[in-house]
Amino acid sequence: MRIFIGLIAVVSLSGGFSKYSIANEYVKIPAGEFRSVIPEVDGDNLVAVAEFLVQEAPVTNAEFLRFVLHHPEWQRGRAVSLFVDDQYLSTWASPISLGPHSGPQQPVMQVSWFAANAYCEWQDARLPSWYEWEYIAAANDSMADARALPEWRQEILSWYSQLGGDQIVDVRSSPANYYRIFDTHGLIWEWVDDFNAFLVTGDNREQGGADQLQFCGAGAITMQEKENYAVLMRVAMLSALEARYTTRNLGFRCARQNEIKQ
Amino acid sequence: MRWPTTIILALAMMLAACQPQPVGTASGNTHQADTGGSAAGDLGPPQGDPILAVLTSAPNVPPPVDRDYPAKVIVDMEVRELDMEISEGVTYTFWTFGGTVPGSFIRIRQGDTVEFHLKNHPDSKMPHNIDLHAVTGPGGGAASSFTAPGHEAVFSFKALNQGLFVYHCATAPVGMHVANGMYGLILVEPPGGLPPVNKEFYVMQGEFYTVGKYREKGHQPFDMQKAIEENATYVLFNGSEGAMVGENAIKASVGDTVRLFVGNGGPNLVSSFHVIGEIFDKVFQEGGTRYQENVQTTLVPAGGSAMTEFRVDVPGTFIIVDHSIFRAFNKGALGMLKVDGDDNLLVYSGKEVDNVYLGDKVAADELSIVRDVTQAALTGSATKEQKIDAGRVLYNGTCSVCHQQDGEGLAGVFPPLANSDYLMADTRRAVEIVLNGLVGPVTVNGSPFNSVMPPMSQLNDDEIANILTFALNSWGNQGDAISSDDVAQVRAATERPKGAAD
């Protein structure tokens, strides 16, 4: 019976899918160096990023639905509770249908890091690292690194000023950036592979303690470049998470061929 | 009949005041044993059943603890991110503890063990945490309470020190979380409780930094640069301009002893807290244990508090301000305490006029008239009568302070508008003066004036048009209606003096 419903869903999905035939392509990002908000080594925040490929847009509900149809073990209600919390895919109408609150071209949200990771593996890919994500997100539509522009910062901050409960729009609703990547800012938070490696303390004012890395937030106090403020809030968000957590505004995209050189 | 009683009472009070006072016992500043600080605060393990804390939103305060043993108290607080009005027609995305700014008031007893549940609503975009200054321990609970949207953190602490403490969010960037309204007060009562009073209120100051200027309509995002420069757009009590005025004023009756739990969330500014027309009988400075007596203005640090107590002796409206006074009249730091009861002419015999104190604030119920005409102006359907009505409200709030409610001005200081040859001679000039101010000598109705009127360009075109339409058609004046287009033209064609709003 379940298989039967699943089949119908697949058929109806593929029927409706042609309407959204845009593939979520992997875009090649050239290697480069940039200054990260999170220094890899104390005092030196220059980070080298190797060439990699990343999906141009966040993974959509339709894409993720296809995944859970192929991998029933990741369906809501079946996924192991060690890997997802009880809000996993809760906006979907059922474990195998989207319903009115989750548009096929809207980014998938309420997914855990484990689920996102499994999806990317299914794609022969992985989640991007924080540095990779930060690297592509530093761009605006014409520059690879637009972080010094006040408009760039204000745009991010004004997204923070919009309520999280607001209607989420489809992916690719805003123009692509310099790398032809969509929606790095202004749509959702995104999982990264090493989200729990920041060692950011929940209290973001601690500094100078035993572990210098433990203070990204304190970096907010001591840092010299104010534009980092806006990006640090994303770090703060990621550091509040555990890998099984899901939240309303949190999705992901996949990447391939990872290498970060010092 | 009332008169003689009052006199006798007053005489009795005066006599009492003349009695020599024993030295060193009345106030807390001499030779008292200390309270033992945190060492004395561990009153043993919690007893009895756990108690769910009563939480209230400002200006309300939970009832006294009234308990002679330390208990386990459960505090259940939800973080919400909400669009709310910061001023008439202006909305802001507040981040809140409990859905209000300031956050819910928590009231416990020294020695209580608090089990704190911090829930971050699923609709939240941000992670949040809480640092309670009442907590003894690194970070004040912040690290233990860091909570992603749609999740809950639980931690416990023992309230070792008595006092009135601020709590706030400490998630990066801390300043932005505080600037968006994430602060409140927690009162830790001494074991014996606080002396009973008639009325208790919760007042908390905080300032806001918006991209748009003061009172610029619409949704206003947070402005990081202004926050760094400490250049506040709004300085407010209880989170919005209307929170403590008009119908929302706090209320007491003659003879009541009033206790204000005053907090300052900041993020940047220190408050010079003052109630116009009252003297604080007692101020527990910085929310601590000892009190100073007979205080006019008390300093409330950002991230600090004060408890003030005073007996209200005469009826009327008492204006609560940050006496860094431009904040009160130009940034919104105004509240009201309305006291009802019989006059006591021996104490105060003046005639009270709300408007003089109100500055450019108008009572909340009157703002609906302004709102209606603003709406009508947008659709082009405002009638002259509507404009006059709206103009009257704005005039009484802004202009009557100098030009007086009857438009007569003050001889030799503020020129009259009633039957004014100067006003009626040139309406374009009138628009210019409201926008750009006027400095230097003028002759009005034959009398010389040499004074300064500040530019009122913070008012929008519509508001200026309404005020002038009212003035040109009141107190015997008969003139045309001024349209907001007329004002817009003058605004575009003239230059504002340095420092005035655009």
Interface residues (C-beta under 8 A of the other chain):
Chain A: D85 Q87 P150 R153 Q154 L157 S158 Y160 S161 Q162 L163 G164 G165 W189 V200 T201 G202 D203 N204 R205 E206 C216 G217 A220 I221 K226 Y229 L232 M233 V235 A236 M237 S239 A240 L241 E242 Y245 T246 T247 R248 N249 L250
Chain B: E81 L82 D83 T93 P122 D123 S124 K125 M126 P127 N129 D131 P138 G139 A142 A143 S144 S145 F146 T147 A148 P149 G150 H151 A170 T171 A172 P173 V174 M176 V211 P221 F222 M224 Q225 I228
